[in-house]
Structure formats: C-alpha cells, structure tokens
Amino acid sequence: MKLLTAIACTFPLLACAPEAEQGSPAPSEAADVRSIAADGAVMEVSRSAARPPACGPDAWFTGAVTITPLFSPKGQSQVGAALVRFEPGARTAWHKHPLGQRLVVLEGSGWTQVEGRPIEAIHAGDVIWCPPGVRHWHGATPTRSMAHIAVQEAENGSPVEWMEHVPDDRYANGPQ
C-alpha cells in the first residue's frame, strides 16, 4: 500500500437525508449510509469512525505524521485523497507522483520543495499543484504543525514513488 493510498473523502458530504424525512431510523455513526437519488444513482456517505487515522510509515516520513484516508479510487476514477497531519519538524521523504498531486493546506504552516528549487513556505488556505513526475517533499515547519489534504491519481495502481529521506541539514535551511 503506497502513501496517500490510504485515501478517502474529507470534505463533508452533506447529503440529502431522505431517511429522516421518510421516518427511517437514523443510521449509526460508524455505518455507511446510502441514499437513492431521483435518477436511481446511489450516494455514499463515509463516516469518520470508519476511517481511523494511522501513523505515517517511517520509510516515507521523518517525524510524527498521521494519515486519515478520505477516499480511494472508485469505478473508473483513479483519484484518491487523504488528510495528512504533520507535527512540528515532520515531513515526507522525497517522492513523485506519476499523474501529479494537489495539496490543500487546512491548518498550520509548512514547507515544500521541488528538487533544485528553494524551499517554499505554505500556510492554511494555500493550494499547491505538483506536476507529474516532479521530485518534491512537504511537511511542517520546525516549530508549527501543519495539516493538508493530499489528492492524487494512480497510474498502474500506484499514486506515488517514494525515495530517500530529506536530510536534517537540508530541511533546517528553510525558506530563504
């Protein structure tokens, strides 16, 4: 299982809840709820209790990181996403995505770097696009935590290729 492979949906799925209107019992908090739309299509609501966070593997991260799956590829789509939380000083290893990656910074402050370019500061509200095949890393600053949603598409079943860790001395340089 590759990073951010632990993927699932964070944006609140505020769906029509016909169950309540029709007098059906309320679903349990951990259960998936399915509602039939007017055209017969099925909507799924993924409850947070069904998607617990896991520690980011040491092979892919330096420091304390948790990954909460949001959504995995479904049907013909190969797009998945995860909520990734970095404690101060935590960061990814160098990596690249075959079809690119979008990061949506939700809280805190962090840094990101494309190989050969300066380290960039990122903050809550920032959205980052890293093109396909571009070697990069991202994570928290040494003193502040950071959380982002990572969205990427798999190619041949893999959304990411992991490489070596970012050395402490390179990370410590920070944005110039």
N, C-alpha and C positions, 0 to 999 in steps of 0.2 A: 504494500500500500504506500503510495507516494504522498508527499505533503499536500496539504491543502486538497488532498484526495479525500481526506476526512471532510467531506464537503456537504453543506446543506443550507437552508434558507433563513437569513436573519431578518430581513425586512418583515415587519409584521404583516401577516396575512389576515387582514381584516376582511373576512369573507362574509357574504350574506349568510345568515344563520337561520335557514328556514326551519330547522329542527324546533327552535324555540317558538316560532310562530305557529307551527303545526301541533304544538303540545307534546313533542317528543321529549324524553328525558335529556337533561344536559349531559354531554359527554364527559368522561373522566379527564382529568388534566393531562394524563400521560398518553391517552389514546389518540390515534389519528382520527380526524373527522372528515367524512366525505359528504359533500352536498351535490345534488344533481342540479345542474344549471338548466335554464329553459331549453337549450338546444340538446340536452341529453349528455353533455360533457361532464366529466367528474372533476371536482375541485378537491384538492387535498390540503389539509391544514396539519403541519408538522408541529407538535407540541415540544416545547423546550426540554421537558423532562425526558423525552425520548432521544435527545441528542446531547448527552453529557459531555463536558469538556474533557480532554485528555492532555497529558503532558507532551510537549513537543519533544521528539526524539533527539538525543544528544548528537546523533550523526548529522542532523540537519540544523541544529541551533546551538548557540552559546548562551548560557544563562537560562532563567526560568521563563518558559513560554507555555501557554495553554492554547489548544486548538479546539474550537467548538464547531462541529460540522453544521453547515446550514442547508445545502442541497447538493445532491450528487447528479451526475448526468442521468437523464431520463429520456426514454424513447430515442429519437434521432439526435437529440441535443447531446453534445459532449461537454457542456458547460457545468461547472460546479463551483461552490464557494464555501468559505469557512470564515469564522470570526477568530482572529488570532490576537492574543494579548501578550505583550512583552513587558516584563518587569524591567526596572532601570538596568541598563547595561546589557540586556538580552538582544540578540539579533539572529538573523538567518545566516547560514553558510552561503557562499557564492552559489548561485543557481541560475538556470534559464528555463524558459517556457517555450515549447515548440510553436504555440499559437499566441503568445503574449500573455500579459497579466495586467489586470486593473486592480488597484488598491484604493479603498475608500477609508481615509483616516477618520475614526469616530471620536477618539478622545486622546488627550495627551500630546506628547511631542516625540518625534523620532528623527531618524536619519535614513537616507537611502543613497546608494551609489551605483552607477553604471561603471563597469570596468574602464579605466582610462580617463574618467571624468572626476571632478571634485565631488565630495560628499555634499548632499543637499539636505537642508532641514525641512521636515514635514510636520504639519500641525493638524489638529482636529478641523475637519471640513475640507482638507486638501484631497484631491483625487489624482492618482498617479497612473499613467499608462506606460508599461514597459513593453516595447515591441518584441515580436517573436525572435527567439534565438539570442537575445541580448543578455550577457552575463551581468548579474547585479546582486545586491543584498539590501536588506532593510531591517530596521529594528528600532528599539527605544534609544533615547539618549542615556548617558551615564547616570543622570540624576532624575529623570522622569520616565514614567511608564507610558506605553502607547498601545492603542488597540486599533486594528483595521479589519475591514472585510477584504478578503482576497478572492478575486474571481478570475478563473482561468479555464481554458478549454483543453481537453485531452486530445492528443493525436496518437493513434495506435495504442490507446488505452492509458497513456501517460501524460499528465499535465505538467510535469516538471522533471528536470535533470539536476540532481544535487552534485555539488563539487566540494572543494575544501573549505574549511572554516576561515572566516575573516580574522587575521591576526590581531591581537590586542593592540599592538603599536599602530597599525593602520587605522583601526576603529578609533583609537584615542585622539587621532588628529582632528576628527570632527570637521564641520564645515569651515572653510577658510574665508 
